[in-house]
Structure formats: C-alpha cells, structure tokens
Amino acid sequence: MLARFTPRSRRETRATVLENLLRSGGAFRPTIARETNLTEASVSRILTELRNENLIQETRQSAPYPGGPTALVTLSNNVALAGIELSNSRLSFGIGDPSGALNYVERLPASPHLDQGEFERLFAESVRTMRDWSAHRGTVIRQAALSIPGYGRAAGNPIYPWDMDRLRNFLADTLDGVPVALTNSVIAQAAFHRYSNTTKYPVSGDHLFLFVGHGVAGVIVDESAPVDAFSAVEIGHMVIERDGLPCRCGHKGCVEAYTSLRAIAKIIGVADSAVLSRGDSFIETLVLDQGVHDTLRERLFTLGLGLGNALNLHPLSSVVISGWPSLMPEEDRKAITEGLNDSLLGGFDESRLALSFIAPSIGNDPRAALYYAAYCFVRGGGLDAKADPRAALEEIA
Ligand SMILES: [Zn+2]
C-alpha cells in the first residue's frame, strides 16, 4: 500500500501521481485518484500539466466497464534515464525509460577490488561513449543513478573503500549537469522489484528482501516508505566459520564466501561470465553430480544459518529471496529452512516466518539502477530544480 498522506507542494503532488504510475505501470484516472488520495479534478489538472511536458502518455483502451474510463495513463517512454551498476565484476551503463526498457547498454569488466582511480577511468570512458550515443539521437538524460555494493554505511564502504566526496565531485564533473543519485546495490534491486511489474511480487507487507548475487545483501522493505528510506543489511559479511573461506572484504568465513554466485560458480565449475550470459537458466542447463549437489545444499544451509541470525537481530515475519537459491528445486531449498531452524530463536516455524522466492534476473545489470533512476526522477516530481525556479520556491515555502 502507498503511504496515505496529503501532498502539499506542486512537486509533491506531481511526485505522488508519477510514483503511482511508475508502481502500477499504467492506470486509469479514477484509480490514480483513489490510490493517491487526490480528487479526480486535481489528478486531471496534474495529468494535463505532465502531458504538456511529455512526461506521460495516454492510450485509448477498451473501458473496463460500460461508461468507464478509456484512457490508460502511463509514464512516457520519451523520458530518458541512465542506470549505472558496479556489480557482477563489471561496470554496466544503460540508457532506458521508466518502463525498464534499455535502449543502450555497455558493460566493461571491472575487478572486484576496483580502486577509485581505475573506476574513474572506466567511468569516464563509458560516459564518452554514452554521450555520443545520446547526442546522435538527441536524447537528453533526465536522471542517472549509480549503484555500488556496500554503499551508504556510516562507517565507510569496506568493499570499495573510496573517498565519497571525491566520488560525488567526480560524478558531477563527468556527467556534466545530469542529476545523479548514488545508492546501495541491494536498494537498487529493491527498486527493481517494486517498480518492474514483470513478475508478481509474492509479499505485500514489510519484509526482509535477501539478494544472493555476486554479493549477498539484505534490505528491510517497509511497504509504506520510499525506496531510499530502506536500510541495507550486510548479511553477506556475517562471519559464519572461524578461519573459513577468504572473503573479498578481507575477513575469512563470511556468508558471502560460501553462498554468493561467485562461490557457486566455482563449485559447479562454470565461469562467472558464463553464468551471467546464461542468465536465470544457468542451473537448469547443468548436469550436477551428487557431490556438487550435496555441496550446493550445504551452501543453502549456511545461507539459512546466516538468515536466521539476521532475523534474531531484526525480527520480521516474512523473507523474500532472490538469487540462485530461487532457481534450485524446492526439495533443495529446504536446506535453507534447516539452517534457519538451527539459528533462528525458537526454530523455524512456517506459521511465524513466511519464506518466498522470486526469479533472480541474473545478468540484467544495469536494469536495477535504471529503476532506481526512475524512482529518483518521479520522487522529484519530474522537475529539474535548477530549471524550474517555481518548484524550488515552493520547496522553500
Ligand atoms: Zn566478507
């Protein structure tokens, strides 16, 4: 459910309507009014304004009931957004629209230990190519978003221990006026699932979203809160085995060292790049012998142990898992509940903890960052503060 509040400024009202459209993927006027708590008259006024600015489009559809509305309102795919992700050992750049369609993608290999200077070099090179592409088509990017694993920790990012002021200045200089938002990779993943409308999300209330990709991270999803208010939980760096497998954070025995996609790729004997190119079908296409199969089950058990420990610290009654475990047969996924049973206070009880799985969308970077950019764009009401002094004045008032 969306937060029920009465929007005040013009920017807020526009943001509420635009966010509703991003979330629904398209709606009829009466539904928008009902879901945003605005009158149909205000919705009409805002939609006229948004249509004049080419931010929305209306398509005639057959009325859902006699005398019902006939124009389906969607966000305009003329709004160009840029998603940039540092994930899966690569730096991915994409230009797309609020529907999640990517019209341009470039992916450059990036070391998991990428230093700031090397990042800047790769980034500047990609921006040049991206700028040529967009200039050629007359595309103006309205909002960019960059997602980085481990970003946003008050104590600094142990995965990419970069100077954040230098990063912000670099982005502002390099992107040359395009507004850019920085976020944690798992928060971008949460934005992807909230806004992509591609798969039916299994949970509607507050829950822990656990992403098991090249990194392993959780995010506490509060359904009434905006995406950037979510808190990221670094479950991946919970040490589960003293003197265990080395982790990219510098410690040994972290959950990530056992359960990340990289760890799994090693077990099944497939290169990271092959996993990415095969996408969500990578496990189905493999013939796993008993030994490999048992090891994967053991890793799922470890994931369950870590998850139970995380839930002991922050109790929640629902968990959604996205990642390679979602691709495993249900019988194997029971190893997660066995691990949970061994660490969660009171043991695992399905009447107290709902566990759901969703498709991981392996190798689809930078789509998550693109959705985060779309979220940032709508949250700002589709207004550029510098370009529209009226909005800026209203914000101050
Ligand atoms: Zn670690």
Boltz pocket constraint, residues with backbone or C-beta under 6 A from the ligand:
constraints:
  - pocket:
      binder: B
      contacts: [[A, 236], [A, 237], [A, 238], [A, 247], [A, 248], [A, 249], [A, 250], [A, 251], [A, 254], [A, 256]]
      max_distance: 6.0
